[in-house]
């Protein structure tokens, strides 16, 4: 299939056409415009209890005991695993 990519459209993202496997058959799915809501989705988290939390700052990862998990690359030196 040949599909011409259209010009940019403010507030939308172009999702190009592609083949999908449906059961044992391949089906062509035509390209389409999707509304760009990346910033809104990035800021919204749904918690296990069903409440919604909005990001207000940097994400802090914690393990099951509540200890902070460092995310900076320098926290894990290249040779640290060789012991």
C-alpha beads as a LAMMPS data file, in Angstrom:
LAMMPS data file: protein, C-alpha beads

83 atoms
82 bonds

1 atom types
1 bond types

-500.0 500.0 xlo xhi
-500.0 500.0 ylo yhi
-500.0 500.0 zlo zhi

Masses

1 110.0

Atoms # bond

1 1 1 0.000 0.000 0.000
2 1 1 1.117 3.527 -0.684
3 1 1 -0.197 6.248 1.558
4 1 1 0.678 9.919 1.224
5 1 1 1.480 11.560 4.546
6 1 1 -0.536 14.774 4.840
7 1 1 0.914 18.085 6.012
8 1 1 1.057 18.993 9.689
9 1 1 -2.182 19.833 11.473
10 1 1 -1.987 21.885 14.688
11 1 1 -3.088 19.898 17.745
12 1 1 -3.128 16.510 15.971
13 1 1 -0.750 13.618 15.343
14 1 1 -0.794 11.623 12.115
15 1 1 -0.910 7.865 12.669
16 1 1 0.225 6.250 9.395
17 1 1 -1.535 3.308 7.828
18 1 1 -0.285 -0.151 8.725
19 1 1 -1.041 -3.834 8.485
20 1 1 -2.586 -5.591 11.517
21 1 1 -3.038 -9.269 12.201
22 1 1 -6.655 -10.090 12.966
23 1 1 -6.981 -13.744 13.790
24 1 1 -5.160 -15.486 10.957
25 1 1 -5.691 -12.686 8.406
26 1 1 -3.872 -9.440 7.696
27 1 1 -5.932 -6.261 7.399
28 1 1 -4.857 -2.810 6.237
29 1 1 -5.725 -0.011 8.658
30 1 1 -5.731 3.376 6.943
31 1 1 -3.861 6.336 8.427
32 1 1 -5.800 8.792 10.546
33 1 1 -5.489 11.940 12.621
34 1 1 -5.470 11.609 16.421
35 1 1 -5.892 14.540 18.778
36 1 1 -2.619 15.380 20.533
37 1 1 -3.379 15.122 24.257
38 1 1 0.122 14.075 25.322
39 1 1 0.570 16.776 27.974
40 1 1 -2.787 15.956 29.601
41 1 1 -2.102 12.201 29.596
42 1 1 1.403 12.722 30.959
43 1 1 0.015 14.566 33.970
44 1 1 -2.820 12.177 34.927
45 1 1 -2.356 8.979 36.918
46 1 1 -5.108 6.637 38.079
47 1 1 -4.345 5.100 41.458
48 1 1 -5.214 1.567 42.594
49 1 1 -8.109 2.873 44.707
50 1 1 -9.710 4.527 41.670
51 1 1 -8.743 8.102 42.514
52 1 1 -6.951 10.331 40.043
53 1 1 -3.675 12.114 40.772
54 1 1 -2.186 14.925 38.719
55 1 1 1.583 15.256 38.433
56 1 1 2.886 18.373 40.137
57 1 1 6.625 17.806 40.000
58 1 1 9.342 15.250 39.343
59 1 1 8.306 11.615 39.715
60 1 1 9.848 9.873 42.731
61 1 1 10.004 6.091 42.414
62 1 1 9.834 4.000 45.594
63 1 1 10.215 0.280 46.260
64 1 1 7.772 -1.854 48.291
65 1 1 9.405 -0.693 51.563
66 1 1 9.126 2.995 50.649
67 1 1 12.801 3.513 49.812
68 1 1 13.564 5.972 47.008
69 1 1 14.814 4.322 43.808
70 1 1 17.385 6.606 42.142
71 1 1 16.712 7.308 38.465
72 1 1 19.834 9.307 37.595
73 1 1 22.291 7.400 35.375
74 1 1 25.223 8.342 37.635
75 1 1 23.571 6.409 40.495
76 1 1 24.436 3.206 38.614
77 1 1 28.104 3.259 37.557
78 1 1 28.989 1.050 34.594
79 1 1 31.232 -1.264 36.612
80 1 1 28.905 -1.525 39.640
81 1 1 27.481 -4.857 38.463
82 1 1 30.932 -6.479 38.157
83 1 1 31.611 -7.791 41.639

Bonds

1 1 1 2
2 1 2 3
3 1 3 4
4 1 4 5
5 1 5 6
6 1 6 7
7 1 7 8
8 1 8 9
9 1 9 10
10 1 10 11
11 1 11 12
12 1 12 13
13 1 13 14
14 1 14 15
15 1 15 16
16 1 16 17
17 1 17 18
18 1 18 19
19 1 19 20
20 1 20 21
21 1 21 22
22 1 22 23
23 1 23 24
24 1 24 25
25 1 25 26
26 1 26 27
27 1 27 28
28 1 28 29
29 1 29 30
30 1 30 31
31 1 31 32
32 1 32 33
33 1 33 34
34 1 34 35
35 1 35 36
36 1 36 37
37 1 37 38
38 1 38 39
39 1 39 40
40 1 40 41
41 1 41 42
42 1 42 43
43 1 43 44
44 1 44 45
45 1 45 46
46 1 46 47
47 1 47 48
48 1 48 49
49 1 49 50
50 1 50 51
51 1 51 52
52 1 52 53
53 1 53 54
54 1 54 55
55 1 55 56
56 1 56 57
57 1 57 58
58 1 58 59
59 1 59 60
60 1 60 61
61 1 61 62
62 1 62 63
63 1 63 64
64 1 64 65
65 1 65 66
66 1 66 67
67 1 67 68
68 1 68 69
69 1 69 70
70 1 70 71
71 1 71 72
72 1 72 73
73 1 73 74
74 1 74 75
75 1 75 76
76 1 76 77
77 1 77 78
78 1 78 79
79 1 79 80
80 1 80 81
81 1 81 82
82 1 82 83
